[in-house]
Amino acid sequence: MKEALGEYMLPCLNKQLFGIECLGCGIQRAAAFLFKGEFIAAFKMYPAIYSLLLLLAFLVFNIFYKLKYATIIKIVLIAVNVLIIVISYFIKMNKFF
């Protein structure tokens, strides 16, 4: 018997207490969509999912292989992620679709 994956996801405490989604709302569902192979749905749910995966891949790669400009690359990837998260959050909250 298949159960819905949403039953096992953590609820957003910010949304429960204040009624407003946080900057991380949707990342669990986006990851679930990725595991199911629904890549477009994952992006629509949380647009920063792919840039976060790129950052994670670089951080893991950097553990094993030290690069000369690793610090600059990390800062750029983190800045890009923050921008994507904040911009998509404001778009979602203001319904500018």
DSSP file (Angstrom, degrees, kcal/mol; ACC not computed):
  #  RESIDUE AA STRUCTURE BP1 BP2  ACC     N-H-->O    O-->H-N    N-H-->O    O-->H-N    TCO  KAPPA ALPHA  PHI   PSI    X-CA   Y-CA   Z-CA
    1    1 A M              0   0    0      0, 0.0     2,-0.4     0, 0.0     0, 0.0   0.000 360.0 360.0 360.0 126.3    0.0    0.0    0.0
    2    2 A K        -     0   0    0      3,-0.0     2,-0.3     0, 0.0     3,-0.0  -0.729 360.0-161.3 -88.5 130.2    1.4    3.4   -1.1
    3    3 A E        -     0   0    0     -2,-0.4     2,-0.1     1,-0.0     0, 0.0  -0.788  32.3 -92.4-106.2 155.3    1.1    6.2    1.4
    4    4 A A    >   -     0   0    0     -2,-0.3     3,-1.3     1,-0.1     4,-0.3  -0.424  25.1-138.6 -66.7 135.9    1.4    9.9    0.5
    5    5 A L  G >  S+     0   0    0      1,-0.3     3,-1.6     2,-0.2     4,-0.3   0.789  98.0  71.1 -65.1 -27.9    4.9   11.2    0.9
    6    6 A G  G >  S+     0   0    0      1,-0.3     3,-0.9     2,-0.2    -1,-0.3   0.703  82.7  70.7 -63.8 -20.3    3.5   14.4    2.4
    7    7 A E  G <  S+     0   0    0     -3,-1.3    -1,-0.3     1,-0.2    -2,-0.2   0.749 100.7  46.3 -67.9 -21.8    2.5   12.6    5.5
    8    8 A Y  G <  S+     0   0    0     -3,-1.6    -1,-0.2    -4,-0.3     2,-0.2   0.399  89.4 106.2-102.3   1.8    6.1   12.3    6.5
    9    9 A M  S <  S-     0   0    0     -3,-0.9    -3,-0.0    -4,-0.3    20,-0.0  -0.547  74.4-112.0 -84.9 148.2    7.2   15.8    5.8
   10   10 A L        -     0   0    0     -2,-0.2     2,-0.1     1,-0.1    18,-0.1  -0.557  32.4-122.2 -75.0 137.8    7.9   18.3    8.6
   11   11 A P        -     0   0    0      0, 0.0     2,-0.7     0, 0.0     3,-0.1  -0.456  27.6-104.5 -77.4 155.6    5.5   21.2    8.8
   12   12 A C     >  -     0   0    0      1,-0.2     4,-2.0    -2,-0.1     5,-0.2  -0.714  25.7-160.4 -81.2 115.9    6.7   24.7    8.6
   13   13 A L  H  > S+     0   0    0     -2,-0.7     4,-2.6     1,-0.2     5,-0.3   0.875  90.7  54.8 -65.1 -38.1    6.7   26.2   12.1
   14   14 A N  H  >>S+     0   0    0      1,-0.2     4,-2.8     2,-0.2     6,-0.7   0.912 109.7  46.6 -61.1 -43.3    6.7   29.7   10.8
   15   15 A K  H  >5S+     0   0    0      4,-0.2     4,-1.1     3,-0.2    -1,-0.2   0.870 113.5  48.9 -68.7 -36.6    3.6   29.0    8.7
   16   16 A Q  H  <5S+     0   0    0     -4,-2.0    -2,-0.2     2,-0.2    -1,-0.2   0.898 120.0  36.0 -68.8 -40.4    1.8   27.4   11.6
   17   17 A L  H  <5S+     0   0    0     -4,-2.6    -2,-0.2    -5,-0.2    -3,-0.2   0.904 136.0  16.9 -81.0 -42.6    2.6   30.1   14.0
   18   18 A F  H  <5S-     0   0    0     -4,-2.8    -3,-0.2    -5,-0.3    -2,-0.2   0.556  92.2-123.4-112.2 -11.3    2.3   33.2   11.9
   19   19 A G  S  <<S+     0   0    0     -4,-1.1     2,-0.4    -5,-0.6    -4,-0.2   0.612  76.7 110.7  77.8  11.7    0.5   32.1    8.8
   20   20 A I        -     0   0    0     -6,-0.7    -1,-0.2     0, 0.0    -2,-0.2  -0.967  69.9-119.1-121.9 134.3    3.3   33.2    6.5
   21   21 A E        -     0   0    0     -2,-0.4     2,-0.1    -6,-0.1    72,-0.0  -0.359  27.9-132.9 -68.2 150.4    5.6   30.9    4.5
   22   22 A C    >   -     0   0    0      1,-0.1     3,-1.1    -2,-0.0    -1,-0.1  -0.383  30.1 -95.2 -94.7 178.7    9.3   31.0    5.3
   23   23 A L  T 3  S+     0   0    0      1,-0.2    -1,-0.1    -2,-0.1    -2,-0.1   0.697 124.3  49.8 -68.2 -18.8   12.1   31.2    2.8
   24   24 A G  T >  S+     0   0    0      2,-0.1     3,-2.0     3,-0.0     4,-0.3   0.449  77.0 126.5-100.3  -1.2   12.6   27.4    3.0
   25   25 A C  T <  S+     0   0    0     -3,-1.1    -4,-0.0     1,-0.2     0, 0.0  -0.385  74.1  24.8 -61.6 127.0    8.9   26.5    2.4
   26   26 A G  T 3> S+     0   0    0     -2,-0.2     4,-2.5    20,-0.1    -1,-0.2   0.214  86.2 107.4 106.8 -12.7    8.7   24.0   -0.5
   27   27 A I  H <> S+     0   0    0     -3,-2.0     4,-2.2     2,-0.2     5,-0.2   0.875  80.6  49.9 -69.2 -35.1   12.2   22.6   -0.3
   28   28 A Q  H  > S+     0   0    0     -4,-0.3     4,-2.1     2,-0.2    -1,-0.2   0.931 113.8  44.9 -66.4 -44.3   11.0   19.2    1.1
   29   29 A R  H  > S+     0   0    0      2,-0.2     4,-2.4     1,-0.2    -2,-0.2   0.877 111.7  53.1 -67.2 -36.5    8.3   18.9   -1.6
   30   30 A A  H  X S+     0   0    0     -4,-2.5     4,-2.2     2,-0.2    -1,-0.2   0.907 109.1  49.2 -64.2 -41.0   10.8   19.9   -4.3
   31   31 A A  H  X S+     0   0    0     -4,-2.2     4,-2.3     2,-0.2    -2,-0.2   0.895 110.0  51.7 -64.1 -39.2   13.2   17.2   -3.1
   32   32 A A  H  X S+     0   0    0     -4,-2.1     4,-1.5     1,-0.2    -2,-0.2   0.908 108.9  50.3 -63.5 -41.3   10.4   14.7   -3.2
   33   33 A F  H  X>S+     0   0    0     -4,-2.4     5,-2.8     2,-0.2     4,-0.5   0.895 108.9  52.8 -62.6 -39.4    9.6   15.7   -6.7
   34   34 A L  H ><5S+     0   0    0     -4,-2.2     3,-1.3     1,-0.2    -2,-0.2   0.932 107.6  50.2 -60.7 -45.8   13.2   15.3   -7.6
   35   35 A F  H 3<5S+     0   0    0     -4,-2.3    -1,-0.2     1,-0.3    -2,-0.2   0.800 110.9  50.1 -64.5 -27.6   13.3   11.8   -6.2
   36   36 A K  H 3<5S-     0   0    0     -4,-1.5    -1,-0.3    -5,-0.2    -2,-0.2   0.515 118.8-112.8 -86.5  -5.4   10.2   11.0   -8.3
   37   37 A G  T <<5S+     0   0    0     -3,-1.3     2,-1.2    -4,-0.5    -3,-0.2   0.622  74.7 134.1  85.9  13.4   11.8   12.4  -11.4
   38   38 A E     >< +     0   0    0     -5,-2.8     4,-1.8     1,-0.2    -1,-0.2  -0.679  22.5 166.1 -96.9  81.2    9.4   15.3  -11.7
   39   39 A F  H  > S+     0   0    0     -2,-1.2     4,-1.9     1,-0.2    -1,-0.2   0.847  70.6  48.3 -72.0 -37.5   12.1   18.0  -12.4
   40   40 A I  H  > S+     0   0    0      2,-0.2     4,-2.5     1,-0.2    -1,-0.2   0.911 111.6  50.6 -69.6 -41.7    9.9   20.8  -13.7
   41   41 A A  H  > S+     0   0    0      1,-0.2     4,-2.1     2,-0.2    -2,-0.2   0.874 108.6  53.6 -62.7 -36.5    7.5   20.4  -10.7
   42   42 A A  H  X S+     0   0    0     -4,-1.8     4,-2.3     2,-0.2    -1,-0.2   0.917 109.9  47.1 -63.4 -43.0   10.5   20.5   -8.4
   43   43 A F  H  < S+     0   0    0     -4,-1.9    -2,-0.2     1,-0.2    -1,-0.2   0.909 112.1  49.5 -65.7 -41.7   11.7   23.8   -9.9
   44   44 A K  H  < S+     0   0    0     -4,-2.5    -1,-0.2     1,-0.2    -2,-0.2   0.856 112.4  48.9 -65.3 -34.0    8.2   25.3   -9.7
   45   45 A M  H  < S+     0   0    0     -4,-2.1    -2,-0.2     1,-0.3    -1,-0.2   0.915 136.3   1.4 -71.9 -42.9    7.9   24.2   -6.1
   46   46 A Y    ><  -     0   0    0     -4,-2.3     3,-2.2    -5,-0.2    -1,-0.3  -0.751  64.8-163.5-149.4  94.4   11.3   25.7   -5.0
   47   47 A P  T >  S+     0   0    0      0, 0.0     3,-0.5     0, 0.0     4,-0.4   0.703  87.1  60.5 -57.7 -23.4   13.3   27.4   -7.8
   48   48 A A  T 3> S+     0   0    0      1,-0.2     4,-2.4     2,-0.1     5,-0.2   0.407  74.6  99.6 -85.1   4.4   16.6   27.3   -5.8
   49   49 A I  H <> S+     0   0    0     -3,-2.2     4,-1.7     1,-0.2    -1,-0.2   0.895  84.8  43.0 -60.5 -41.4   16.6   23.5   -5.7
   50   50 A Y  H <> S+     0   0    0     -3,-0.5     4,-2.1    -4,-0.2    -1,-0.2   0.878 113.9  49.2 -76.1 -36.8   19.1   23.1   -8.6
   51   51 A S  H  > S+     0   0    0     -4,-0.4     4,-2.2     2,-0.2    -1,-0.2   0.849 110.8  52.1 -70.0 -31.6   21.4   25.8   -7.5
   52   52 A L  H  X S+     0   0    0     -4,-2.4     4,-2.7     2,-0.2    -2,-0.2   0.890 108.6  50.5 -68.1 -38.6   21.5   24.4   -4.0
   53   53 A L  H  X S+     0   0    0     -4,-1.7     4,-2.7    -5,-0.2    -2,-0.2   0.894 109.5  51.2 -64.6 -39.1   22.4   21.0   -5.5
   54   54 A L  H  X S+     0   0    0     -4,-2.1     4,-2.3     2,-0.2    -2,-0.2   0.920 111.0  47.9 -63.0 -43.5   25.2   22.6   -7.4
   55   55 A L  H  X S+     0   0    0     -4,-2.2     4,-2.5     2,-0.2    -2,-0.2   0.926 112.6  48.8 -61.6 -45.6   26.5   24.3   -4.2
   56   56 A L  H  X S+     0   0    0     -4,-2.7     4,-2.3     1,-0.2     5,-0.2   0.915 110.8  50.3 -61.7 -43.6   26.3   21.0   -2.4
   57   57 A A  H  X S+     0   0    0     -4,-2.7     4,-2.6     1,-0.2    -1,-0.2   0.905 111.4  48.7 -61.9 -41.2   28.1   19.1   -5.2
   58   58 A F  H  X S+     0   0    0     -4,-2.3     4,-2.7     2,-0.2    -2,-0.2   0.917 110.1  51.3 -65.7 -41.7   30.8   21.8   -5.2
   59   59 A L  H  X S+     0   0    0     -4,-2.5     4,-0.9     2,-0.2    -2,-0.2   0.904 112.9  45.2 -62.9 -40.7   31.2   21.6   -1.4
   60   60 A V  H >X S+     0   0    0     -4,-2.3     4,-1.0     2,-0.2     3,-0.7   0.924 113.6  49.9 -67.2 -43.9   31.6   17.8   -1.5
   61   61 A F  H >X S+     0   0    0     -4,-2.6     4,-2.6     1,-0.2     3,-0.5   0.890 107.0  56.0 -58.9 -40.4   34.0   18.0   -4.4
   62   62 A N  H 3< S+     0   0    0     -4,-2.7    -1,-0.2     1,-0.2    -2,-0.2   0.716  97.3  63.4 -69.6 -20.8   36.0   20.6   -2.5
   63   63 A I  H << S+     0   0    0     -4,-0.9    -1,-0.2    -3,-0.7    -2,-0.2   0.905 115.8  29.6 -66.3 -40.2   36.5   18.2    0.4
   64   64 A F  H << S+     0   0    0     -4,-1.0     2,-0.5    -3,-0.5    -2,-0.2   0.794 127.8  38.2 -91.9 -31.2   38.4   15.8   -1.8
   65   65 A Y  S  < S-     0   0    0     -4,-2.6     2,-0.5    -5,-0.2    -1,-0.2  -0.964  74.7-146.4-127.3 114.6   40.0   18.2   -4.3
   66   66 A K        -     0   0    0     -2,-0.5     2,-0.3    -3,-0.1    -3,-0.1  -0.672  16.2-158.9 -82.6 126.3   41.3   21.6   -3.1
   67   67 A L    >   -     0   0    0     -2,-0.5     3,-1.1     1,-0.1     4,-0.2  -0.753  22.5-127.1-104.7 152.8   40.9   24.3   -5.7
   68   68 A K  T 3  S+     0   0    0     -2,-0.3     3,-0.3     1,-0.3    -1,-0.1   0.897 110.3  33.1 -64.1 -41.9   42.9   27.5   -5.8
   69   69 A Y  T 3> S+     0   0    0      1,-0.2     4,-2.3     2,-0.1    -1,-0.3  -0.076  79.2 125.5-106.8  32.7   39.8   29.7   -6.0
   70   70 A A  H <> S+     0   0    0     -3,-1.1     4,-2.6     1,-0.2     5,-0.2   0.873  71.8  53.3 -60.8 -39.5   37.5   27.6   -3.9
   71   71 A T  H  > S+     0   0    0     -3,-0.3     4,-2.3    -4,-0.2    -1,-0.2   0.911 110.4  46.4 -65.0 -42.3   36.6   30.4   -1.5
   72   72 A I  H  > S+     0   0    0      2,-0.2     4,-2.4     1,-0.2    -1,-0.2   0.910 112.6  50.5 -66.2 -41.6   35.6   32.8   -4.3
   73   73 A I  H  X S+     0   0    0     -4,-2.3     4,-2.7     2,-0.2    -2,-0.2   0.914 110.6  49.7 -62.6 -43.0   33.5   30.0   -6.0
   74   74 A K  H  X S+     0   0    0     -4,-2.6     4,-2.7     2,-0.2     5,-0.2   0.930 110.9  49.1 -61.1 -45.9   31.8   29.3   -2.7
   75   75 A I  H  X S+     0   0    0     -4,-2.3     4,-2.5     1,-0.2    -2,-0.2   0.912 112.9  47.3 -62.0 -42.9   30.9   32.9   -2.1
   76   76 A V  H  X S+     0   0    0     -4,-2.4     4,-2.5     2,-0.2    -1,-0.2   0.929 113.5  47.6 -64.7 -45.2   29.5   33.3   -5.6
   77   77 A L  H  X S+     0   0    0     -4,-2.7     4,-2.2     2,-0.2    -2,-0.2   0.896 113.5  47.9 -63.6 -40.3   27.5   30.1   -5.3
   78   78 A I  H  X S+     0   0    0     -4,-2.7     4,-2.6    -5,-0.2    -1,-0.2   0.920 112.1  49.5 -66.1 -43.0   26.1   31.1   -1.9
   79   79 A A  H  X S+     0   0    0     -4,-2.5     4,-2.4    -5,-0.2    -2,-0.2   0.907 110.9  49.7 -63.2 -41.7   25.3   34.7   -3.2
   80   80 A V  H  X S+     0   0    0     -4,-2.5     4,-2.5     2,-0.2    -1,-0.2   0.918 111.7  49.2 -62.3 -43.0   23.5   33.2   -6.2
   81   81 A N  H  X S+     0   0    0     -4,-2.2     4,-2.7     2,-0.2    -2,-0.2   0.920 110.7  49.2 -62.7 -44.5   21.5   30.9   -4.0
   82   82 A V  H  X S+     0   0    0     -4,-2.6     4,-2.7     1,-0.2     5,-0.3   0.924 112.0  49.1 -62.1 -44.0   20.5   33.7   -1.6
   83   83 A L  H  X S+     0   0    0     -4,-2.4     4,-2.7     2,-0.2     5,-0.3   0.930 112.5  47.1 -61.1 -46.0   19.4   35.8   -4.5
   84   84 A I  H  X S+     0   0    0     -4,-2.5     4,-2.4     1,-0.2     5,-0.2   0.924 114.2  47.8 -62.7 -43.7   17.3   33.1   -6.1
   85   85 A I  H  X S+     0   0    0     -4,-2.7     4,-1.9    -5,-0.2    -2,-0.2   0.936 115.8  43.1 -63.6 -47.5   15.7   32.2   -2.7
   86   86 A V  H  X S+     0   0    0     -4,-2.7     4,-2.3    -5,-0.2     5,-0.2   0.925 116.0  47.1 -67.6 -45.2   14.9   35.8   -1.8
   87   87 A I  H  X S+     0   0    0     -4,-2.7     4,-2.3    -5,-0.3    -2,-0.2   0.930 114.3  46.6 -64.0 -44.6   13.6   36.8   -5.3
   88   88 A S  H  X S+     0   0    0     -4,-2.4     4,-2.4    -5,-0.3    -1,-0.2   0.845 110.4  54.7 -67.1 -31.3   11.5   33.6   -5.6
   89   89 A Y  H  X S+     0   0    0     -4,-1.9     4,-2.6    -5,-0.2    -2,-0.2   0.940 110.2  44.9 -65.0 -47.0   10.1   34.2   -2.1
   90   90 A F  H  X S+     0   0    0     -4,-2.3     4,-2.0     2,-0.2    -2,-0.2   0.879 113.0  51.1 -66.7 -36.5    9.0   37.7   -2.9
   91   91 A I  H  X>S+     0   0    0     -4,-2.3     5,-1.5    -5,-0.2     4,-1.0   0.929 113.0  46.1 -63.0 -44.0    7.5   36.6   -6.2
   92   92 A K  H  <5S+     0   0    0     -4,-2.4    -2,-0.2     1,-0.2    -1,-0.2   0.890 114.5  46.9 -66.1 -39.9    5.6   33.8   -4.4
   93   93 A M  H  <5S+     0   0    0     -4,-2.6    -1,-0.2     1,-0.2    -2,-0.2   0.819 118.9  39.9 -74.3 -29.8    4.4   36.1   -1.7
   94   94 A N  H  <5S-     0   0    0     -4,-2.0    -1,-0.2    -5,-0.2    -2,-0.2   0.471 102.5-130.6 -97.7  -3.6    3.3   38.9   -4.1
   95   95 A K  T  <5 +     0   0    0     -4,-1.0    -3,-0.2    -3,-0.2    -4,-0.1   0.932  46.8 159.0  55.4  53.3    1.8   36.5   -6.7
   96   96 A F      <       0   0    0     -5,-1.5    -1,-0.1     1,-0.2    -4,-0.1   0.156 360.0 360.0 -89.6  18.4    3.6   38.1   -9.6
   97   97 A F              0   0    0     -6,-0.3    -1,-0.2    -5,-0.1    -2,-0.1   0.532 360.0 360.0 -59.7 360.0    3.3   35.0  -11.9
